Amino acid sequence: MKRIAVVGGRGFVGGELLRLLVHHPGVEVVAVTSDTHAGRAVETAHPPLRGSGLRYRRRADLEPVDLVFLAGVHGSTSEILDEVSAFAPKIVDLTADFRIEDAALMRRYYGWDREGGPAFVRGLPELHRKQIVDADRVAVPGCMATCAILSLAPLAQRGLLETAQIDARTGSSGSGASADTSNSHALRSGVLRVFAPFGHRHEAEVTEALGVESSMTVTATPQVRGVQTLARVAVELSERELIRLYQEDYGSEPFVRLLTSPRGAFRYPDPKVLLGSNYCDIAVAVDNRGSALVMASLDNLVKGAAGGAVQCMNLLLGLPETSGLAFPGLHPV
């Protein structure tokens, strides 16, 4: 069994990581940290983990492990990286600290001046599987970035994408467990709130990953979980040709599904049927004016964060890539 630690295990992503890891057949969670909750049972923050026996400890008390997940607040990884590297040969980072290589993009979107530093492989197995297998450090993309990148990569890799204009919708859990009062139920329930017309930080990841300028508009929805992205692109392909192109890239991928049914309530990607699963569903529709709509959905806490991180962990540790990630989602919910 591989020994695993989770640093920053109090938030939503940390809880989702632990939910996946405690039932994983190839790993043992030996430590979960939260300096503010040290000594408390993990189940006080994450009720589904009742009976796990896990308790929070301070980061300073950690012992050597095979891999550590960093799931703290954005900006924390760069501060503790040297410390963590001393007891963990492999690191999977879920913060924004090393998701972007380009220093100019980091300054533009985050206001961070970070020149150089350790190299992290982008944690999207569908696009970077070989690099992840050989890596020691992996940075998992943001949830909306994961959804948008996977949906548009087949076009970008063939030079068929000039720009990326993305309409993204996200549930409230995407704001984290410590969101401000504007994310409270009273103000969030029943709304469709455009909170980032332009310049959302995940835009930077899409731009870098696809190699084209991107624009992302983000709308808050009343759901707790789920991300959906829509991208209108100019193409000179029929719908059948476009579907064939996506099948070439994703036909053998375990966690990307291409929806091609012409009818049914869920013929297009809907995050509601993906809740708790590590799948990303993608569909395309082509009009008669030379444009297509590429649609994608996923659970922001699983494929968009913790599940994608566990998928990367499996590759890093030589475990079957799908281990611990077979849950198909709930329906109805």
N, C-alpha and C positions, 0 to 999 in steps of 0.2 A: 504494500500500500504506500502511495506517495503522501508525504506529509505536507499539509497546506496551511497557510496562515492568511487571514483576511484583516488587513489594516484599514480601519475606518468602517466598522461593521454595524453602525447604528442607523444609517439612512436606508431609504427604500432600495437602492441598488445593493447595498451590503446585505440587507435581508434577503433579497432575491438570490444573491450569490449563495448564501448559506442554505436556503431552501433547496437549491440544486445540488450543492456539495454534500450535504449530510446524507443524501440518498445515492450518491455516486458510488459505483462499485469499485472504483480504482483508487480512491483517495480517502484520506482521513483529515478532518479539520482539527488541528491541534491547538490553534489559537485564534481568537477574535479580539481585536483591540478597539477600545474607545476610552480615551483618557478621562472623559467626563463621566463615564458610566462604569469605570473599573470596579470589579467586585460584584456587579449585578448580574443576574441571569440574563442571557440573551433574549429569552422569551418575554422579558418585560418590554422590549422594543418590538419584537417580532413574534406575536402570539402563535403563528403556525409552527414555531419551533419548540413548543412545549414538549418536554420529555427528552430533548436533545442533550441536556446536561451541560451545554456550553455556557461559559461565563466570560464576560468581558475582562480583559486585563490591560495593563498599560503597555504601550509600545516598547518601553525600555526593558520589559520583562520577557521579550520574545527570545526563543531559542532557534537554532538552525532548522530550516525546513527545505523542502525540495522546490517550492514555488510560493510566492506571495502575491496576493491580489491587493492593489492599492485602490481603495474605494472611498477615499476621503473627499474633502471639498476641493474644488478647482484651485490650483496654486499650491497645494500641499505636497505634491509628489516631488517637485524640484527641491523643496526644503529638506526632505528626509531621504532622498534617493541614496546618498552615500551610506547612511545609517542602515537602511534596509538591505542594500547590496551586500553588506557584511555577513548577513545570515541567510540570504536567499540567492542561489545562483541564477534563478529565473524569476522574472517579474512581469505581471500583467497589470497594466495601468488603466483604470477607468476614469481618471480625471482628464482635463483638457490640456494638461501641461506639455505633453509631447505628441499630441495628435497631429500637429502641423510642423513640417520641417522648415518651411520658408519663413525667415525672420521678419520679412516685410509684412507678410500676412498676419503673423502673430501681433505685430505692432498695430496693424490696421484694425484688427477685430478684437483683440484682447488688451491692447495697450501695454503689452509685456515686451521688454527688451531682452531677448534671449538669443545670443549669438553662439553658435556651436553647441556644445553639450553632447551627452551620449545619444547615440542613434537608437530610435525605436522603430520597429516594423509596424506598419499599419495593420491592425487586427481585423482584417476582413479575409477569412480563409478562402472564400470564393475567388478572390482576386490575387491573394498573396500567400497561398498555401505553402509553396516551397520555401519562401523567405521565412515564414513563421516557424517551420520545422527546424530550421537552422539557427534561429534567433535565441537570444537570452532575454530580450526586452521587447514587449509588444504593447502598443497603445491602441485601445479599443475606440473606434470612432463614436461620435454622438449618435443618438437614436435617429433623428431626422436625417442626418448625414448618411448613416448606414442605409436607410430606406431609399434615399435619392440616388446614392452612388450605385447601389445594386441595380436599381431600375434603369439607369442610363449608361452603365459601363459597356454593355454590348455595342451601343452606338458609338460611344467615345473611342473605344478601342479600334474601331474600323474607320475612323475619320468621318463619321456621319453626323457628328454633333458639333455645331458651331458655337452655340451658347446653351446655357441651362437656365430656364425660367421655371421655378418650382413653387407650387402652392402646397404648403405643408399644414397639416392639422394635428394637434397633439392634446392628449389628456392631461389632467392636472398633476399626475405623479411625475411628469417630466420636469416639474419645477423643484422636485426634491422634497424631503421631509421637513426642511426648515424654510419653506417658502414664506413670503410676507403675507400680510392680511388680504391683499388683493386676490390671493389664491384660495381664500377661505370658501367653504361651501356656500355661504350666504351670497357671496359675490360671484362665485363661479357657476353655480347651478343654473342651467337653462340658457347659458350664453353662447354666442359665437363671437368671440372677442379677437379682433386683429391686434396683436400686441407687438408684432415686428413687421411692419410693411416692407422694410428693406434692412439689410445689414445684420441679420441674425448670425450669431457666431458659427453656426454649422455651415453657413455659406462658404466659409474659408476652407473647410475640409472638402466640400464638394468641388470647389474650384481647383484645389491642389490635386485631388484624386483623379478627376476627369480631364484635367489639362485644358479646361475652357473656362471663360468667365461665367460665373453663375449669379443668379439673383433668387433669393428665397423670401417668400412672404409666409408668415406663421400665424395661424389662428388657433386660439384656445377653444376647445370643445368641452361639453359638460361631462365627458367620460373621465374615469380615473386613469385607465390605461389605454394605450393604443396610439399609433402614428399612422397617418395616411399621407402620401405625397402624390401630386399630379404634376406632370411636366408635359407641356405642349412643345412638340419639336417638328421641324420641317424635314420631311423625308420624301424620297421619290421611290417608295416601295409600297407594294400592296400589303394588306393586312396579313395575308398568308405568307408572304416573303418575310415580313417582320417577325412573325411568330416563329418561322423556321430559324431565323437568325438567333433569337433568344433561346430556342431549344438547343442549338449547337453549343451555346455557352453554359446553359444551366440544366440541361437534360439529365446529367448524372450527379447534380449537386443534391446533397441530402436535405438541405434546409431552404432551398429556393424552389418555389412551385410556380409554374406558369399556368394561369387560368385561361382556358380556351373555350369553355362552354358558351353557346350562344344564348342561353336562357337560364332562368332561375334567379332567386332573390340574391344569391351570393356569387353571381357570375363575375363580378368585379371585386378586387381586393377590399376586404372589410376587416378592420382590426378586431371587431367583436368576436369573430370566429377563431382568432389567433391567440386569445388571452391565455397566458401561461405557457405558450409554446415557443419554440425557437425558430419558427418558420417566417420567411418573408414571401408573401404572395405578390405576383406581378401579372399584369394584363396590359394588352395594347389594343387600341382602337384607332382606325384610320378613316379619315373623311375623304371626300372626293376633291379636295382643294390642296393636296400636297402637304398635309400635316397629319400628325398622329398625336394621340394622348397616351402617355405611358403612366400607368397607375400602379402603386405599390402600397402595401400595408405590413405592419409588424407590431408586436408587443414591445413597447419602448423599454420595459424593464428586463425583457428576456433577450430576444435577438438584437434589440437595440442597446443592450448593456450587458447584464450578467450572463445571459445565455451565450452571447457572442464571445464573452470572456472565457467561459468554460470550454467552448469549442476550441478556442486558441490554446487553452491549458492542455487539452487532450493532445493536440498536435505537438506542443512543446515537450510533453512528458512521454511521448511515444504510445499514448493510449488510443483506442479506437475513437475516431473523431466524433462519433455520435453518442458516446458514453454519457449517461446521465441526462440526455436531452431528448428522450423519445416521447415525452408527454405531448399529445396531439392538440391540446387546447380544450376548452369547455364550450358546450352548446346545448341548450340555450343558457344565456347568463343575463 
